[in-house]
Amino acid sequence: MKDKIVVIGGGGWGRVIINALKKLNIYEILGYTDLVDKGTLFGIRYLGNDDVLKDIIKKYTNCNAVLGVGNIIISKTRIELFEKIKKIGFIFPVIISPNAIINEGVEIDEGTVVLDGAVLCTCAKIGKCAIVSSNVILEHDSSSGDFVNFCAGAILSGGAAIGDNSLLGVSAIIVGFKKVGRDCFIGPGSVVIKDLLLPGTYFGSPARKISISE
């Protein structure tokens, strides 16, 4: 019998998660929750809003959940959702696409999702509830904090690090052994060549901090 799992969110990222779970084929997907009924998603039914989760955990003890809510800006939404649903009693497993490459010595914390084409090299470390999108590369000895979003094609080079709740945009790069702090947005295509430790938005090659009005 397969373990049960609920997808939290029925938007674009939620649909991605459903597809990943179906390919993985080790969970029974009970359905998805969302503020709005978005109909049946690839055969997966709408369960209601998050209020139904307490009833689900009563019926299915030790039920799993996965965050199907993404982010395109720096916010606390995913953190707050995780803490709320964890408190109810749900378990957040690591979800790894069968089309990802995970090498020896890699450490991945609870709730993280790794998608098609991602490559996690030897001794890379990822915190909880990270999003590792398609074709992301985390090189040897790199490290990621909690709730980091690696957008498609992003690269965390050898020994580089990125802090909690930061976002590395599409095809953005942090070069070897450089550090990005928490709550940082690194724009698409940007290249980090020096430590960027203050929260904020960074764009360019080399990446530099910008004001919101720029």
Sequence and secondary structure as in RCSB ss.txt:
>XXXX:A:sequence
MKDKIVVIGGGGWGRVIINALKKLNIYEILGYTDLVDKGTLFGIRYLGNDDVLKDIIKKYTNCNAVLGVGNIIIS
KTRIELFEKIKKIGFIFPVIISPNAIINEGVEIDEGTVVLDGAVLCTCAKIGKCAIVSSNVILEHDSSSGDFVNF
CAGAILSGGAAIGDNSLLGVSAIIVGFKKVGRDCFIGPGSVVIKDLLLPGTYFGSPARKISISE
>XXXX:A:secstr
  EEEEEE  SHHHHHHHHHHHHH  EEEEEEE SS    BTTB EEESGGGHHHHHHHSTT EEEE    SS  
SHHHHHHHHHHHHT B   EE TTSEE TT EE TT EE TT EE TT EE TT EE TT EE TT EE TT EE
 TT EE TT EE TT EE TT EE TT EE TTEEE TT EE S B SSEEEETTTTEEE TT 
